[in-house]
């Protein structure tokens, strides 16, 4: 079965490169937010339509991008599968990224509105 094309939201998407290889973008931020909400890497991955392996690899990447981990995993939890939660740094990184997204959207709002008026898909 072919994959459904991804529908992106209209407007800017912020990707912050911390090194030439490592970046924090909307997908990783959404994963962090869902881990904070659900307390589970499995549930966060499912909510984003990704496998546990993919979610786990992204968490591992995020944890290695910073001096200390953003996500802590624990054994046990509901159903015996373990859980996960954001560390203080993880909560701070997510909050700062979301603040940067809002500032970016505000900074480009008038130019974006002008582009949307003349975009081929506009009505």
C-alpha positions as CSV (number, residue, x, y, z in Angstrom):
1,X,0.0,0.0,0.0
2,X,1.5,3.3,-1.0
3,X,2.2,5.9,1.7
4,X,-0.1,8.9,1.9
5,X,1.6,12.1,1.0
6,X,2.3,14.2,4.1
7,X,0.1,17.3,4.5
8,X,2.2,20.2,5.8
9,X,0.7,23.1,7.6
10,X,0.6,26.4,5.8
11,X,3.3,28.8,6.9
12,X,6.9,28.6,8.1
13,X,8.5,25.6,9.7
14,X,11.5,26.2,11.9
15,X,14.5,23.9,11.8
16,X,17.4,24.9,14.1
17,X,20.8,23.4,13.3
18,X,22.9,23.0,16.5
19,X,25.8,21.5,14.6
20,X,26.1,20.9,10.8
21,X,24.5,17.5,11.3
22,X,22.1,18.0,14.2
23,X,18.9,19.9,14.0
24,X,15.7,20.4,16.0
25,X,12.6,20.8,14.0
26,X,8.9,20.4,14.2
27,X,8.9,16.6,14.1
28,X,11.3,16.2,17.0
29,X,9.6,18.9,18.9
30,X,6.2,17.2,18.4
31,X,7.7,13.9,19.6
32,X,9.0,15.5,22.7
33,X,5.6,17.1,23.4
34,X,3.8,13.8,22.9
35,X,6.3,12.0,25.2
36,X,5.6,14.7,27.8
37,X,1.8,14.2,27.4
38,X,1.7,10.4,27.2
39,X,4.7,9.4,29.3
40,X,5.5,6.8,26.6
41,X,7.8,6.6,23.6
42,X,5.5,3.9,22.1
43,X,2.4,6.1,22.5
44,X,4.1,9.2,21.2
45,X,5.4,7.3,18.2
46,X,1.9,5.8,17.5
47,X,0.3,9.2,17.7
48,X,2.7,10.4,15.0
49,X,2.2,7.3,12.9
50,X,5.7,6.0,13.4
51,X,7.2,2.8,14.6
52,X,8.6,2.4,18.1
53,X,12.0,1.9,16.5
54,X,11.8,5.1,14.6
55,X,10.6,7.0,17.7
56,X,13.3,5.4,19.9
57,X,16.0,6.3,17.3
58,X,14.8,10.0,17.3
59,X,14.8,10.0,21.1
60,X,18.4,8.6,21.0
61,X,19.4,11.3,18.5
62,X,17.8,14.0,20.6
63,X,19.5,12.7,23.8
64,X,22.9,12.7,22.0
65,X,22.4,16.3,20.6
66,X,22.7,17.8,24.1
67,X,25.2,17.6,27.0
68,X,22.5,15.8,29.1
69,X,19.5,13.8,27.9
70,X,16.2,15.3,27.1
71,X,14.2,12.1,27.7
72,X,14.6,9.6,30.5
73,X,13.3,6.1,30.0
74,X,12.2,4.0,33.0
75,X,11.5,0.3,33.4
76,X,8.2,-0.9,34.6
77,X,5.4,1.5,34.1
78,X,1.8,0.7,33.1
79,X,1.7,-2.7,31.5
80,X,5.3,-3.4,32.4
81,X,6.6,-1.8,29.2
82,X,8.4,1.1,30.8
83,X,7.8,4.8,30.5
84,X,9.5,8.0,29.5
85,X,9.5,11.5,30.6
86,X,11.2,14.8,29.6
87,X,14.0,15.9,31.9
88,X,14.2,19.5,33.0
89,X,16.4,20.2,30.1
90,X,14.0,18.4,27.7
91,X,11.1,20.6,29.0
92,X,13.3,23.7,28.6
93,X,14.5,22.8,25.1
94,X,10.9,22.2,24.0
95,X,9.6,25.4,25.5
96,X,12.4,27.4,23.8
97,X,11.8,25.8,20.5
98,X,8.0,26.5,20.7
99,X,8.8,30.1,21.6
100,X,11.2,30.4,18.6
101,X,8.4,29.0,16.4
102,X,6.0,31.7,17.6
103,X,8.5,34.4,17.1
104,X,9.3,33.1,13.6
105,X,5.6,33.0,12.6
106,X,5.1,36.5,13.9
107,X,8.1,37.9,12.1
108,X,7.0,36.5,8.7
109,X,3.3,36.9,9.0
110,X,2.8,39.9,6.7
111,X,5.1,38.5,4.0
112,X,3.4,35.1,4.3
113,X,0.0,36.8,3.9
114,X,1.1,38.5,0.7
115,X,2.5,35.3,-0.7
116,X,-0.7,33.4,0.1
117,X,-2.8,36.0,-1.8
118,X,-0.9,35.2,-5.0
119,X,-0.2,31.5,-4.5
120,X,-1.6,29.2,-7.1
121,X,-3.7,27.3,-4.5
122,X,-5.3,30.4,-3.1
123,X,-8.9,31.3,-3.7
